[in-house]
Every structure is written in structure tokens, then in C-alpha cells.
Amino acid sequence: MEQMEVKAGNSHLNEKQPMNCSTSSKEVKPAEKVVTTSVFVNHAAEIAWHQSRRKWIGDQSQQQPKMAKDPIISWTTTYDELLGNNRPFPEPIPLPEMVDFLVDIWQDPGLFD
């Protein structure tokens, strides 16, 4: 089980104060209390998550390298042309390509004027 130390004390204890050097153990007072609390980590759930992820994405070493495709969205396509109607796209648009398109559109000057 993993544990984490939590130091609890008053904020004024961080100020510089003269150190009291005493040889008697009864007179030594710690400047701050050290409280140890345990943090629960569900290792079984983490292992199960990684196994499910491996099943979902497959074995990357066995996959063929993907051929670079031409982009589906033309660089001249406008927001209204692409998203201004309810027609389905002629073919699926990969998420990274759609994100790039939207970021470019949102960064165009005059969009938020």
C-alpha cells in the first residue's frame, strides 16, 4: 500500500525562530506534527483498465504501418460549407483532421468580432 506523509502545523512555524538546543528529551518540542495517512490505490482496477485498453487498441507491434492519405477536408473549405447544413459527410473525417480544421477556423481573424 502506498503512503503519503502530510505535514500539519501552524503557518507561523515557518518563520525563522532561534533553535532551542537542549539535551533533555522531555524539553524537545517538534516545530510541526507529522501525520501519516494512507492513500488508497485500486491496483486491480488499474490492471483491468490496461487490459481492456490493450484489447481495444490491439497489439500495435502486429499492425501494418498506415499509409498517409490525402486529407478529406480541402484547405479551401469554409465552416459554412462543411458544417452549415445537416447533410452527412460523404466519408468519415478523421478526428485529428476535424480538430485541425476547427482550430484554424476559430483562429481566423474576425470570428469573434
C-alpha positions as CSV (number, residue, x, y, z in Angstrom):
1,M,0.0,0.0,0.0
2,E,1.3,3.4,-0.9
3,Q,1.5,6.0,1.8
4,M,1.9,9.8,1.8
5,E,3.2,12.0,4.5
6,V,1.1,15.0,5.3
7,K,2.8,17.7,7.5
8,A,0.3,19.7,9.5
9,G,1.3,22.8,11.5
10,N,0.7,26.4,12.1
11,S,1.8,28.8,9.3
12,H,3.8,30.9,11.9
13,L,6.1,28.0,12.5
14,N,7.7,28.5,9.1
15,E,9.1,31.9,10.3
16,K,12.7,31.9,11.4
17,Q,13.0,31.3,15.1
18,P,16.0,30.7,17.3
19,M,16.6,27.0,17.7
20,N,16.5,25.7,21.3
21,C,19.3,23.2,21.7
22,S,18.5,21.2,24.8
23,T,20.0,17.8,25.8
24,S,16.9,16.7,27.6
25,S,14.4,14.6,25.5
26,K,11.5,15.9,27.6
27,E,12.2,19.5,26.6
28,V,12.4,18.9,22.9
29,K,9.2,20.0,21.2
30,P,8.8,19.4,17.5
31,A,8.0,22.5,15.4
32,E,5.4,20.7,13.5
33,K,3.4,17.5,13.8
34,V,3.9,14.8,11.2
35,V,0.8,12.9,10.3
36,T,0.9,9.8,8.1
37,T,-2.2,9.0,6.2
38,S,-2.6,6.2,3.7
39,V,-3.9,6.9,0.2
40,F,-6.0,4.1,-1.3
41,V,-4.9,3.0,-4.8
42,N,-7.0,0.4,-6.5
43,H,-4.3,-1.6,-8.3
44,A,-6.8,-4.2,-9.6
45,A,-8.9,-1.6,-11.3
46,E,-5.7,-0.1,-12.9
47,I,-4.6,-3.5,-14.2
48,A,-8.1,-4.3,-15.6
49,W,-8.2,-0.9,-17.3
50,H,-4.8,-1.5,-19.0
51,Q,-6.0,-5.0,-20.1
52,S,-9.2,-3.5,-21.6
53,R,-7.3,-0.8,-23.3
54,R,-4.9,-3.4,-24.9
55,K,-7.9,-5.4,-26.2
56,W,-9.5,-2.2,-27.6
57,I,-6.4,-0.8,-29.4
58,G,-4.9,-4.2,-30.3
59,D,-1.3,-5.2,-30.4
60,Q,0.5,-2.2,-32.0
61,S,3.5,-4.3,-33.0
62,Q,1.4,-6.6,-35.2
63,Q,-0.3,-3.7,-37.2
64,Q,0.8,-2.7,-40.6
65,P,2.1,0.9,-40.9
66,K,-0.7,3.1,-42.1
67,M,-0.3,4.8,-45.5
68,A,-0.6,8.5,-45.5
69,K,-3.9,9.6,-47.0
70,D,-4.8,12.8,-48.7
71,P,-6.9,15.0,-46.3
72,I,-10.6,14.7,-46.7
73,I,-11.3,18.4,-45.9
74,S,-9.9,20.7,-48.6
75,W,-7.8,23.7,-47.3
76,T,-10.3,26.0,-49.1
77,T,-13.3,24.5,-47.3
78,T,-15.2,27.0,-45.2
79,Y,-17.0,26.4,-42.0
80,D,-20.4,27.0,-43.6
81,E,-19.6,24.6,-46.5
82,L,-18.7,21.9,-44.0
83,L,-20.9,22.4,-41.1
84,G,-23.6,24.8,-42.3
85,N,-26.1,22.1,-43.3
86,N,-27.4,18.8,-42.0
87,R,-26.2,16.6,-44.8
88,P,-23.9,13.7,-43.7
89,F,-20.3,13.8,-44.8
90,P,-19.5,11.8,-48.0
91,E,-16.9,9.9,-46.0
92,P,-15.9,9.8,-42.3
93,I,-13.5,12.6,-41.4
94,P,-10.7,11.6,-39.0
95,L,-10.8,13.3,-35.7
96,P,-7.3,15.0,-35.9
97,E,-8.3,16.4,-39.3
98,M,-11.5,17.8,-38.0
99,V,-9.8,19.3,-34.9
100,D,-7.2,21.0,-37.1
101,F,-10.0,22.4,-39.3
102,L,-11.9,23.8,-36.3
103,V,-8.8,25.2,-34.7
104,D,-7.9,27.0,-37.9
105,I,-11.5,28.4,-38.3
106,W,-11.6,29.6,-34.6
107,Q,-8.2,31.3,-35.0
108,D,-9.3,33.3,-38.1
109,P,-9.5,37.0,-37.5
110,G,-12.9,38.5,-37.2
111,L,-14.7,35.3,-36.0
112,F,-15.5,36.8,-32.5
113,D,-16.0,40.5,-33.6
